[in-house]
Amino acid sequence: MENLLALFDALMRNISLMKGENWRSDVGREAAESLAKEARGNNLMLTSPGIINSRGSSNFASVFSKKGKKGVNQDCFIVWEEFGCQEDMTFCGIFDGHGLWGHHVAKRVRKLMPSLLLCHWQETLALASLAQDFDMMGLDRNLCPLDIWRQSYLKTCAAIDEELEQHADVDSFRSGTTALTIVRQGELIIIANVGDSRAVLGTTSDDGSLVAVQLTVDFKPNLPR
């Protein structure tokens, strides 16, 4: 796994110097998809109810879904431990489809989001480390981790929108999905949310009692922010 991650980093660095934007993104995406395939093979990824406990870690992730009574279950989710072969990183996503093709859109976004996000995150890191003139490349010399993730998410969402538009067999104009994703990187938690899926953090108060902390606010057309 470490060798694959090193190969991915090397590819992104070399491509940044030698090729154009589209070619670099294609190869970076292929590398990210290879990491996703390896994660599935190593039981580090969940897309159905179950538990993940990565090797040598005291952390574990548990996922459960229950079908309602409204017909097709349009909810789907993903948990990816050791996201991108980074031991301190976890990716979580919940996608609740709506409309006639909502379940297809939700599954498609679930498939695309982790690999594209990983690709754009690695690409942004590579560009930041290689570029000598950050102003020309639109990057700040003092990018913090949150800024890097923000840029990565913006690129990822734009790429997903473009891919959905290219699928003529799925009407993504009248159907869609919420998208709530969380990346835990060490002590840092990055949350990106659109729609009305919700994230809640369970923690303990000073007296040891369990406390629920709201992490997201609904984001819908009738609730603009």
Buried (B, 14 or more C-beta within 10 A) or exposed (E): EEEBBEEBBEBBBBBBEEEEEEEBBEBBBEBBBBBBEBBEEEEBBBBEEEEBBBEEEEEEBEBEEEEEEEEEBBBBBBBBBBBBBBBEBBBBBBBBBBBEBBBBBBBBBBBBBBBBBBBBBBBBBBBBEEBEEBEEEEBEEEBEEEBBBBBBBEBBBEBBEEBBEEEEEBBBEEBBBBBBBBBBBEEEEBBBBBBBBBBEEEEEEEEEEEEEEEBBEBBEEEEEE
